[in-house]
Amino acid sequence: GLLVLMLAIATIVARNRIGKKIPHVSSLVFGSIFFSTTLSVSYTIVLIIQPEIWYSPQYLIPLGAIVLGQVMNGTAIAGERLVSAISNSRQEIETHLSLGATPQQSVAAYRQDAIRAGLIPTTNSMMVIGLVGLPSLMSGQLLSGIDALNAASYQILIMLMLVFANLLTTLLVTQGLARQFFNAQAQLRIP
């Protein structure tokens, strides 16, 4: 129940940053965040941590919350960047289309830029982890008396989980958003 509430809030926040005028944006954001969070958290819990009860709240709630917070930011940044880039580049995109490019080809550069922008917070965190500050999960484990090497290995696992979930979400959201800007005849339509 708690994770569903967190998912709903993350969807609303990301959707509001992207824009409400785009059709089906709520379902697109919800589906992308749900799929990537479920896949990354399930993989981590079932195959790596391997607790006796896979749905144990001890693992499910903190890992789910960490991933949801990160993918919400990545989704909002990537989605907003793509929407504004397409909206501001109408003539260039229509020129590509008139020269025979497919809709996906005409927005590929904008999509790449949006994905890169959506991954910036996660990659920045990975680059300076342990140098600028200790992550909160690792700090909590160290304060509770867990071995530093064990705490560091959990933090590495979480960072890899975050990168995967954020990458998957930004790929899905930008793909879905790019499709919303074209009709069945491959004509650009800006909502």
C-alpha positions as CSV (number, residue, x, y, z in Angstrom):
1,G,0.0,0.0,0.0
2,L,2.7,2.5,0.9
3,L,4.7,1.8,-2.3
4,V,1.6,2.3,-4.4
5,L,1.1,5.7,-2.7
6,M,4.7,6.6,-3.3
7,L,4.3,5.5,-7.0
8,A,1.2,7.7,-7.4
9,I,3.0,10.7,-5.9
10,A,6.1,10.2,-8.1
11,T,3.9,9.9,-11.2
12,I,2.0,13.1,-10.4
13,V,5.2,15.1,-9.7
14,A,7.0,13.9,-12.8
15,R,3.9,14.4,-14.9
16,N,3.5,18.0,-13.7
17,R,7.1,18.8,-14.7
18,I,6.7,17.3,-18.1
19,G,3.4,19.0,-18.9
20,K,-0.3,18.2,-18.7
21,K,-1.2,19.0,-22.3
22,I,0.4,15.9,-23.8
23,P,-2.1,13.1,-24.3
24,H,-1.6,10.0,-22.1
25,V,1.4,11.4,-20.3
26,S,0.1,10.2,-16.9
27,S,-0.3,6.6,-18.0
28,L,3.1,6.7,-19.8
29,V,4.9,8.1,-16.8
30,F,3.1,5.7,-14.4
31,G,3.9,2.6,-16.6
32,S,7.5,3.6,-17.1
33,I,8.2,4.2,-13.4
34,F,6.2,1.1,-12.3
35,F,8.0,-1.2,-14.8
36,S,11.6,0.0,-14.1
37,T,11.1,0.2,-10.3
38,T,9.5,-3.2,-10.1
39,L,12.1,-4.8,-12.3
40,S,15.1,-3.3,-10.6
41,V,13.8,-3.8,-7.0
42,S,12.6,-7.4,-7.7
43,Y,15.9,-8.4,-9.3
44,T,17.9,-6.9,-6.4
45,I,15.8,-8.5,-3.7
46,V,15.1,-11.9,-5.2
47,L,18.5,-12.6,-6.9
48,I,21.0,-10.6,-4.9
49,I,19.8,-10.1,-1.4
50,Q,17.8,-13.3,-1.3
51,P,15.8,-12.9,2.0
52,E,13.6,-15.7,3.3
53,I,10.5,-13.7,2.4
54,W,11.1,-11.8,-0.8
55,Y,8.3,-9.3,-0.1
56,S,9.6,-8.4,3.3
57,P,8.9,-4.7,4.1
58,Q,12.4,-4.5,5.6
59,Y,13.8,-4.6,2.1
60,L,10.9,-3.7,-0.2
61,I,9.9,-0.3,1.3
62,P,13.4,1.3,1.6
63,L,14.7,0.0,-1.8
64,G,11.4,0.9,-3.5
65,A,11.5,4.4,-2.0
66,I,15.1,5.0,-3.0
67,V,14.4,3.9,-6.6
68,L,11.1,5.8,-6.9
69,G,12.8,9.0,-5.7
70,Q,15.6,8.7,-8.2
71,V,13.5,7.7,-11.2
72,M,11.0,10.4,-10.5
73,N,13.7,13.0,-10.9
74,G,15.2,11.4,-14.0
75,T,11.8,11.1,-15.6
76,A,10.9,14.7,-14.9
77,I,14.2,16.0,-16.2
78,A,14.3,13.8,-19.3
79,G,10.6,14.4,-20.2
80,E,10.7,18.1,-19.7
81,R,13.9,18.4,-21.7
82,L,12.4,16.4,-24.6
83,V,9.1,18.2,-24.7
84,S,10.8,21.6,-24.7
85,A,13.3,20.6,-27.3
86,I,10.7,19.3,-29.7
87,S,8.4,22.3,-29.1
88,N,11.3,24.7,-29.8
89,S,12.5,22.8,-32.9
90,R,9.4,22.5,-35.0
91,Q,11.0,23.8,-38.3
92,E,14.0,21.6,-38.0
93,I,12.0,18.5,-37.3
94,E,9.6,19.2,-40.1
95,T,12.6,19.7,-42.4
96,H,13.9,16.2,-41.4
97,L,10.5,14.7,-42.1
98,S,10.2,16.4,-45.5
99,L,13.6,15.0,-46.5
100,G,12.4,11.5,-45.7
101,A,13.4,10.9,-42.1
102,T,11.1,8.8,-39.9
103,P,9.5,10.5,-36.8
104,Q,12.0,8.6,-34.6
105,Q,14.9,9.7,-36.7
106,S,13.8,13.3,-36.7
107,V,13.8,13.5,-32.9
108,A,16.7,11.1,-32.2
109,A,19.2,13.9,-31.2
110,Y,16.7,15.5,-28.9
111,R,15.8,12.2,-27.3
112,Q,19.5,11.4,-26.7
113,D,20.0,14.8,-25.1
114,A,17.0,14.3,-22.9
115,I,18.2,10.8,-21.8
116,R,21.6,12.2,-21.0
117,A,20.0,15.0,-19.0
118,G,17.8,12.6,-17.1
119,L,20.9,10.5,-16.0
120,I,23.0,13.5,-14.8
121,P,21.8,13.4,-11.2
122,T,22.5,9.7,-10.9
123,T,25.9,9.8,-12.6
124,N,27.0,12.8,-10.6
125,S,26.1,10.9,-7.4
126,M,28.1,7.9,-8.5
127,M,31.2,10.0,-9.4
128,V,31.5,11.5,-6.0
129,I,30.2,8.8,-3.7
130,G,32.3,8.7,-0.6
131,L,34.4,11.7,-1.7
132,V,31.9,14.6,-1.1
133,G,29.7,12.8,1.4
134,L,28.6,9.4,2.5
135,P,25.2,8.2,1.2
136,S,22.5,8.1,3.8
137,L,22.0,4.3,3.6
138,M,25.7,3.7,4.1
139,S,25.9,6.2,6.9
140,G,22.9,4.5,8.7
141,Q,24.5,1.1,8.3
142,L,27.9,2.3,9.7
143,L,26.2,4.0,12.6
144,S,24.3,0.8,13.4
145,G,27.6,-1.1,13.6
146,I,27.7,-3.0,10.3
147,D,31.1,-3.7,8.8
148,A,32.3,-0.9,6.6
149,L,33.0,-3.2,3.7
150,N,29.6,-4.8,3.9
151,A,28.0,-1.3,4.0
152,A,30.0,-0.2,1.0
153,S,29.0,-3.3,-1.0
154,Y,25.3,-2.6,-0.3
155,Q,25.8,1.0,-1.4
156,I,27.4,-0.1,-4.7
157,L,24.5,-2.4,-5.3
158,I,22.0,0.4,-4.7
159,M,23.9,2.8,-7.0
160,L,23.9,0.2,-9.8
161,M,20.2,-0.5,-9.2
162,L,19.5,3.3,-9.4
163,V,21.5,3.7,-12.7
164,F,19.6,0.7,-14.3
165,A,16.2,1.9,-13.1
166,N,16.8,5.5,-14.1
167,L,18.2,4.5,-17.6
168,L,15.2,2.2,-18.2
169,T,12.7,4.8,-17.2
170,T,14.2,7.6,-19.2
171,L,14.4,5.3,-22.3
172,L,10.7,4.3,-21.9
173,V,9.5,7.9,-21.2
174,T,11.3,9.6,-24.0
175,Q,10.3,6.9,-26.5
176,G,6.6,7.2,-25.4
177,L,6.7,11.0,-25.4
178,A,8.4,11.2,-28.8
179,R,5.5,9.1,-30.3
180,Q,2.9,11.5,-28.8
181,F,4.3,14.3,-31.1
182,F,3.4,12.6,-34.3
183,N,0.1,11.5,-35.9
184,A,-0.5,8.3,-37.9
185,Q,0.7,10.0,-41.1
186,A,4.1,10.9,-39.4
187,Q,3.2,14.5,-39.2
188,L,4.5,16.6,-36.3
189,R,1.8,17.9,-34.0
190,I,2.7,20.0,-31.0
191,P,0.0,19.8,-28.3
